[in-house]
Amino acid sequence: MLITMLRNIFKYSLLPCIFILASCTSTESETIVYSGSEAEEQTVPAEESLSSNDPFVRQRILADMLYEARVAYEDNRLMSPAGNNAYAGFRAVLDFEPDNEVALQGLRDIVQRYVELADAAIKIGQYENAESYLERGASLGVNSGVVRDAQRQLEQAREIKMSIFPLDSDGLAEQSLETMVELGEIGQYIRDIEATFLINARTDEEGRWIYKIMREAVGGYRLRGNIGVANEPSIQVLIPKS
């Protein structure tokens, strides 16, 4: 009997302590420690974040950098202005991830854009500008085969004698009488020297209209030429070798 009473006393005397310990444990596990004001924001430099061991943080920063580089590319900020261009953005990503395929493709796209710009410059006889574009593309060290092909085309174009006739944009838009007379004279010049030509028009419809007026000016003579799209309208006449 005595032993049973002692056991009950011991049992119930421990209950408050158990409750206290449980309460302390629960409170400690739910405690949140704040450091600084909730309104404060800490900005971590991209370089420091990229060196973080947290893969999520690293990939998020790289994704942001790739996005900004692509925006610069679409805006034709290929290698300028300094510090705010597509090349600098893709290059910064490759400094941390040399095998990043998105950034590598970005560099190839920049080279391709320079080749396209060079091709457009060649079509209107701006050979110096074309050479400058190709030099910039070659400096990136990728897509070298594409650049070499474009450089060969530039060399061939320089060997061909040509005449370039700039066309008035407003006159073309209005299909003015003065522009029609000018196109007729160009068509007759092409017929007389038996030359080939390239019409650089802003739209295919505009190019077809130019060709129509030139053809009408030479009667039944078959003019041999092509139509291309360019921002600056012109007619590029290739002079045949004598």
C-alpha positions as a Python dict, from the first residue, in 0.01 Angstrom:
ca = {
    (1, 'M'): (0, 0, 0),
    (2, 'L'): (276, 243, 94),
    (3, 'I'): (469, 162, -218),
    (4, 'T'): (162, 231, -434),
    (5, 'M'): (109, 572, -273),
    (6, 'L'): (473, 669, -326),
    (7, 'R'): (450, 570, -688),
    (8, 'N'): (143, 789, -743),
    (9, 'I'): (305, 1086, -572),
    (10, 'F'): (618, 1051, -781),
    (11, 'K'): (414, 1012, -1100),
    (12, 'Y'): (196, 1320, -1059),
    (13, 'S'): (476, 1539, -922),
    (14, 'L'): (657, 1504, -1258),
    (15, 'L'): (364, 1615, -1473),
    (16, 'P'): (425, 1993, -1433),
    (17, 'C'): (788, 1948, -1527),
    (18, 'I'): (692, 1749, -1836),
    (19, 'F'): (445, 2018, -1940),
    (20, 'I'): (704, 2288, -1881),
    (21, 'L'): (964, 2105, -2090),
    (22, 'A'): (715, 2045, -2369),
    (23, 'S'): (614, 2409, -2363),
    (24, 'C'): (974, 2522, -2378),
    (25, 'T'): (1055, 2288, -2665),
    (26, 'S'): (754, 2403, -2867),
    (27, 'T'): (829, 2770, -2812),
    (28, 'E'): (1193, 2730, -2911),
    (29, 'S'): (1110, 2542, -3231),
    (30, 'E'): (872, 2815, -3346),
    (31, 'T'): (1094, 3110, -3259),
    (32, 'I'): (1187, 3330, -3559),
    (33, 'V'): (1489, 3552, -3526),
    (34, 'Y'): (1485, 3877, -3731),
    (35, 'S'): (1799, 4067, -3811),
    (36, 'G'): (1754, 4422, -3933),
    (37, 'S'): (1442, 4595, -4053),
    (38, 'E'): (1191, 4408, -4268),
    (39, 'A'): (1195, 4704, -4511),
    (40, 'E'): (1569, 4672, -4571),
    (41, 'E'): (1686, 4502, -4892),
    (42, 'Q'): (2036, 4374, -4944),
    (43, 'T'): (2168, 4375, -5300),
    (44, 'V'): (2418, 4101, -5373),
    (45, 'P'): (2649, 4155, -5671),
    (46, 'A'): (2597, 3908, -5957),
    (47, 'E'): (2959, 3789, -5934),
    (48, 'E'): (2917, 3709, -5564),
    (49, 'S'): (2588, 3529, -5627),
    (50, 'L'): (2740, 3326, -5910),
    (51, 'S'): (3017, 3209, -5681),
    (52, 'S'): (2754, 3087, -5435),
    (53, 'N'): (2730, 2714, -5366),
    (54, 'D'): (2353, 2738, -5400),
    (55, 'P'): (2275, 2603, -5751),
    (56, 'F'): (1932, 2767, -5756),
    (57, 'V'): (2076, 3114, -5694),
    (58, 'R'): (2349, 3056, -5950),
    (59, 'Q'): (2112, 2943, -6226),
    (60, 'R'): (1871, 3226, -6157),
    (61, 'I'): (2146, 3487, -6196),
    (62, 'L'): (2276, 3323, -6515),
    (63, 'A'): (1925, 3316, -6660),
    (64, 'D'): (1889, 3689, -6593),
    (65, 'M'): (2224, 3759, -6761),
    (66, 'L'): (2130, 3552, -7066),
    (67, 'Y'): (1799, 3734, -7095),
    (68, 'E'): (1967, 4075, -7089),
    (69, 'A'): (2220, 3962, -7349),
    (70, 'R'): (1943, 3839, -7578),
    (71, 'V'): (1754, 4168, -7541),
    (72, 'A'): (2071, 4353, -7646),
    (73, 'Y'): (2108, 4121, -7946),
    (74, 'E'): (1751, 4182, -8062),
    (75, 'D'): (1815, 4556, -8022),
    (76, 'N'): (2125, 4526, -8248),
    (77, 'R'): (2356, 4623, -7963),
    (78, 'L'): (2594, 4352, -8076),
    (79, 'M'): (2933, 4478, -7951),
    (80, 'S'): (2853, 4833, -7851),
    (81, 'P'): (2799, 5044, -7647),
    (82, 'A'): (3070, 4931, -7408),
    (83, 'G'): (2937, 4730, -7115),
    (84, 'N'): (2582, 4722, -7250),
    (85, 'N'): (2591, 4488, -7547),
    (86, 'A'): (2509, 4130, -7639),
    (87, 'Y'): (2869, 4013, -7671),
    (88, 'A'): (2964, 4138, -7324),
    (89, 'G'): (2657, 3968, -7176),
    (90, 'F'): (2718, 3627, -7334),
    (91, 'R'): (3089, 3650, -7259),
    (92, 'A'): (3019, 3719, -6891),
    (93, 'V'): (2809, 3402, -6870),
    (94, 'L'): (3086, 3197, -7035),
    (95, 'D'): (3337, 3328, -6782),
    (96, 'F'): (3143, 3131, -6518),
    (97, 'E'): (3015, 2847, -6738),
    (98, 'P'): (3245, 2795, -7039),
    (99, 'D'): (3018, 2522, -7177),
    (100, 'N'): (2692, 2717, -7151),
    (101, 'E'): (2531, 2631, -7483),
    (102, 'V'): (2286, 2923, -7478),
    (103, 'A'): (2570, 3173, -7447),
    (104, 'L'): (2777, 2994, -7712),
    (105, 'Q'): (2483, 3003, -7950),
    (106, 'G'): (2446, 3371, -7869),
    (107, 'L'): (2800, 3435, -7994),
    (108, 'R'): (2730, 3240, -8312),
    (109, 'D'): (2414, 3445, -8365),
    (110, 'I'): (2613, 3768, -8332),
    (111, 'V'): (2855, 3652, -8601),
    (112, 'Q'): (2566, 3556, -8828),
    (113, 'R'): (2409, 3899, -8778),
    (114, 'Y'): (2737, 4067, -8880),
    (115, 'V'): (2751, 3849, -9192),
    (116, 'E'): (2395, 3954, -9281),
    (117, 'L'): (2483, 4319, -9232),
    (118, 'A'): (2790, 4274, -9451),
    (119, 'D'): (2582, 4109, -9722),
    (120, 'A'): (2336, 4400, -9719),
    (121, 'A'): (2625, 4646, -9745),
    (122, 'I'): (2776, 4455, -10039),
    (123, 'K'): (2446, 4471, -10227),
    (124, 'I'): (2454, 4850, -10226),
    (125, 'G'): (2827, 4877, -10290),
    (126, 'Q'): (2932, 4979, -9938),
    (127, 'Y'): (3238, 4756, -9935),
    (128, 'E'): (3420, 4934, -9655),
    (129, 'N'): (3122, 4892, -9423),
    (130, 'A'): (3095, 4527, -9524),
    (131, 'E'): (3460, 4469, -9443),
    (132, 'S'): (3417, 4635, -9102),
    (133, 'Y'): (3120, 4410, -9018),
    (134, 'L'): (3312, 4098, -9114),
    (135, 'E'): (3615, 4201, -8910),
    (136, 'R'): (3393, 4235, -8602),
    (137, 'G'): (3239, 3897, -8667),
    (138, 'A'): (3578, 3734, -8714),
    (139, 'S'): (3703, 3880, -8384),
    (140, 'L'): (3459, 3659, -8189),
    (141, 'G'): (3642, 3344, -8296),
    (142, 'V'): (3328, 3140, -8375),
    (143, 'N'): (3149, 3055, -8702),
    (144, 'S'): (3479, 3120, -8877),
    (145, 'G'): (3368, 2925, -9185),
    (146, 'V'): (3066, 3149, -9233),
    (147, 'V'): (3285, 3458, -9204),
    (148, 'R'): (3538, 3325, -9456),
    (149, 'D'): (3263, 3257, -9710),
    (150, 'A'): (3134, 3611, -9666),
    (151, 'Q'): (3484, 3752, -9706),
    (152, 'R'): (3524, 3565, -10035),
    (153, 'Q'): (3195, 3710, -10158),
    (154, 'L'): (3321, 4055, -10067),
    (155, 'E'): (3642, 4001, -10263),
    (156, 'Q'): (3446, 3885, -10567),
    (157, 'A'): (3213, 4182, -10545),
    (158, 'R'): (3509, 4421, -10538),
    (159, 'E'): (3636, 4273, -10863),
    (160, 'I'): (3309, 4343, -11038),
    (161, 'K'): (3255, 4690, -11172),
    (162, 'M'): (2915, 4827, -11089),
    (163, 'S'): (2704, 5137, -11087),
    (164, 'I'): (2465, 5210, -10804),
    (165, 'F'): (2161, 5432, -10848),
    (166, 'P'): (2006, 5545, -10517),
    (167, 'L'): (1629, 5592, -10538),
    (168, 'D'): (1421, 5855, -10363),
    (169, 'S'): (1211, 5689, -10092),
    (170, 'D'): (932, 5947, -10102),
    (171, 'G'): (917, 5938, -10480),
    (172, 'L'): (880, 5559, -10470),
    (173, 'A'): (609, 5577, -10206),
    (174, 'E'): (415, 5832, -10413),
    (175, 'Q'): (504, 5663, -10745),
    (176, 'S'): (580, 6012, -10871),
    (177, 'L'): (632, 6104, -11236),
    (178, 'E'): (993, 6208, -11166),
    (179, 'T'): (1071, 5867, -11018),
    (180, 'M'): (908, 5688, -11312),
    (181, 'V'): (1119, 5891, -11558),
    (182, 'E'): (1434, 5810, -11362),
    (183, 'L'): (1355, 5437, -11356),
    (184, 'G'): (1291, 5445, -11730),
    (185, 'E'): (1632, 5600, -11793),
    (186, 'I'): (1801, 5340, -11574),
    (187, 'G'): (1622, 5063, -11764),
    (188, 'Q'): (1743, 5203, -12096),
    (189, 'Y'): (2100, 5228, -11962),
    (190, 'I'): (2088, 4862, -11858),
    (191, 'R'): (1958, 4765, -12204),
    (192, 'D'): (2224, 4961, -12389),
    (193, 'I'): (2519, 4800, -12206),
    (194, 'E'): (2349, 4458, -12171),
    (195, 'A'): (2400, 4456, -11797),
    (196, 'T'): (2241, 4260, -11516),
    (197, 'F'): (2107, 4435, -11207),
    (198, 'L'): (1968, 4402, -10857),
    (199, 'I'): (1674, 4607, -10737),
    (200, 'N'): (1701, 4685, -10364),
    (201, 'A'): (1350, 4773, -10249),
    (202, 'R'): (1188, 4807, -9908),
    (203, 'T'): (918, 4554, -9993),
    (204, 'D'): (865, 4292, -10261),
    (205, 'E'): (567, 4491, -10392),
    (206, 'E'): (781, 4803, -10429),
    (207, 'G'): (1049, 4603, -10609),
    (208, 'R'): (799, 4461, -10855),
    (209, 'W'): (668, 4809, -10932),
    (210, 'I'): (1023, 4934, -11000),
    (211, 'Y'): (1086, 4645, -11237),
    (212, 'K'): (754, 4702, -11415),
    (213, 'I'): (837, 5069, -11488),
    (214, 'M'): (1187, 4981, -11610),
    (215, 'R'): (1056, 4706, -11837),
    (216, 'E'): (789, 4931, -11988),
    (217, 'A'): (1060, 5186, -12073),
    (218, 'V'): (1254, 4939, -12291),
    (219, 'G'): (965, 4790, -12484),
    (220, 'G'): (1013, 4423, -12555),
    (221, 'Y'): (1373, 4401, -12431),
    (222, 'R'): (1419, 4139, -12160),
    (223, 'L'): (1587, 4291, -11857),
    (224, 'R'): (1787, 4044, -11651),
    (225, 'G'): (1789, 4111, -11281),
    (226, 'N'): (1669, 4022, -10934),
    (227, 'I'): (1481, 4188, -10652),
    (228, 'G'): (1610, 4208, -10295),
    (229, 'V'): (1487, 4370, -9975),
    (230, 'A'): (1685, 4657, -9822),
    (231, 'N'): (1622, 4958, -9603),
    (232, 'E'): (1770, 5198, -9859),
    (233, 'P'): (1613, 5156, -10207),
    (234, 'S'): (1853, 5149, -10499),
    (235, 'I'): (1937, 4975, -10825),
    (236, 'Q'): (2272, 4800, -10846),
    (237, 'V'): (2390, 4756, -11205),
    (238, 'L'): (2667, 4504, -11271),
    (239, 'I'): (2879, 4625, -11561),
    (240, 'P'): (2974, 4339, -11797),
    (241, 'K'): (3344, 4288, -11868),
    (242, 'S'): (3448, 4422, -12206),
}
